[in-house]
Amino acid sequence: MIDVNIRPINTEDEYKAALAQIEPLMDAEPGSEDEAKLELLSILIIDYEKQHFDMRPPSLPVAIAYHIESRGLTREGTVAALREAATDQGPQPKEGVRQSSSRR
């Protein structure tokens, strides 16, 4: 029988405890009580995260700022890379190869 101590997660401490309980269950045998417990805890954790964490993707400026900062790039180096990317025509087709057109 499944552990009856599984309850809704209402606090950060309960959330952390649920995360700790999941770790040893990750390799549960299919159809086992451990797998059922893993599924229940996962549902509760996902529900708590949806209610308490902002899971939306970042805005474009925030994503770019994170990319720059996480890679230790300078503003000047980033501007130069963006200019280069904006003027790059990408790979050129081989001579004599016809490009397909999406217009019909």
SVG drawing of the C-alpha trace seen along z (x, -y; Angstrom):
<svg xmlns="http://www.w3.org/2000/svg" viewBox="-3 -48 38 52">
<polyline fill="none" stroke="black" stroke-width="0.4" points="0.0,0.0 1.2,-3.5 2.5,-5.7 -0.4,-7.6 1.9,-10.3 1.8,-11.9 0.0,-15.1 -0.4,-18.3 2.7,-20.6 1.9,-23.9 5.3,-25.2 8.8,-25.5 10.0,-23.1 7.4,-20.5 8.5,-21.2 12.2,-20.5 11.2,-17.4 9.2,-16.1 12.2,-16.7 14.4,-14.7 11.9,-11.9 11.8,-11.7 15.6,-11.1 15.7,-7.5 12.5,-6.7 13.9,-7.7 14.8,-4.1 11.5,-2.5 10.4,0.6 7.4,0.1 4.2,1.1 5.7,1.0 4.5,-1.0 7.7,-3.1 6.7,-4.1 3.2,-5.0 4.7,-7.1 7.1,-8.8 4.1,-9.7 2.1,-11.1 5.0,-13.1 5.8,-14.4 2.2,-15.6 2.3,-17.4 5.7,-19.0 4.6,-20.2 1.5,-21.7 3.5,-23.5 6.0,-24.8 3.1,-26.1 1.7,-28.1 5.0,-29.4 7.5,-29.8 7.4,-32.0 8.0,-29.4 7.4,-31.7 10.3,-32.1 12.2,-35.3 11.7,-38.3 14.1,-38.7 16.1,-41.5 16.5,-39.4 17.5,-36.3 20.1,-38.3 21.5,-39.9 21.7,-36.5 23.5,-35.0 26.0,-37.9 26.6,-37.7 26.8,-33.9 29.5,-33.8 31.5,-36.6 31.1,-38.6 31.8,-42.3 29.3,-44.7 31.7,-45.6 32.3,-42.0 28.6,-41.3 27.8,-44.2 30.5,-43.1 29.2,-39.5 25.6,-40.7 26.8,-43.0 28.7,-40.1 25.7,-37.8 23.4,-40.5 25.6,-40.9 26.4,-37.2 24.7,-35.8 25.0,-32.3 26.2,-29.3 26.0,-30.0 24.4,-27.5 26.8,-25.5 27.2,-26.8 24.6,-25.3 22.3,-24.1 18.8,-25.5 17.3,-26.8 13.8,-25.8 11.2,-28.5 8.5,-28.5 6.4,-30.8 4.0,-29.1"/>
</svg>
